[in-house]
């Protein structure tokens, strides 16, 4: 199990046997949080914006697995 306070986070996630680079940076995660709390956006739009930040605009085709 990873301890996010002291262990290095992975640079990729595996989806259907393929590695996808991810952005774990502090600024990226702050942008995700900001996007999630915008009141006048639909939940689906928020989710896609967060996934685009997290996957550096290269979201896997299987969005459910990407979450």
N, C-alpha and C positions, 0 to 999 in steps of 0.2 A: 504494500500500500504506500502511496506517495504522501508525504507530509508537505503541503504547499508552502509552508514557512521555511523549511530548511533543505528540501530536496529540489534538484533541478527538474523542471517540468519538461515533458516530451516536446520535441519539435515537430512531430508528425503524429497523425492518427491513422489507423488502418481501417479501411472500409472496403469490404468484399475483397480482401487480399491486396489492395492497392494502398500505398502510403500517400497521405495528403498533408502538405505542410500547413501548420497552424500558427497563429499569432497569439502568444500568451502574454505579450507585453502589457505592462501596467496601463499605458495610454490606450491601447486597443480595448482592454477590458473596461476602462472608464467610458470610452465611446459607446461600447455595448450597453452599459448601464444607462447612459444618457438616452440612447435610442429607445430603450425599453419603457422609459417613463414619459415619453412624449404623448400627451393626452389625445391629440387629434389625428392619430394614425391608427390604422387597423392592425390587429395583432399579427396577421400574416405578413404585412409590410414590415413591421418591426422585426419579426423573425428573420426575414430575408436580409434585412440590413445588418443585423447582428451576425448572421452567418457569413455575409460578405466581408465583414471586418475580421472575423475569426479565421476565415479561410483565405484572406488576402485576395478577395474578388475572384476566387476560383472554387466555388462551392461544388461539391460532388453532385452528380445527377440524382443520387438517392438521398433526397433531402431529409427524409425521416431518419435514415441511418446516420446522416451527418450531424443530426441533433444529439 
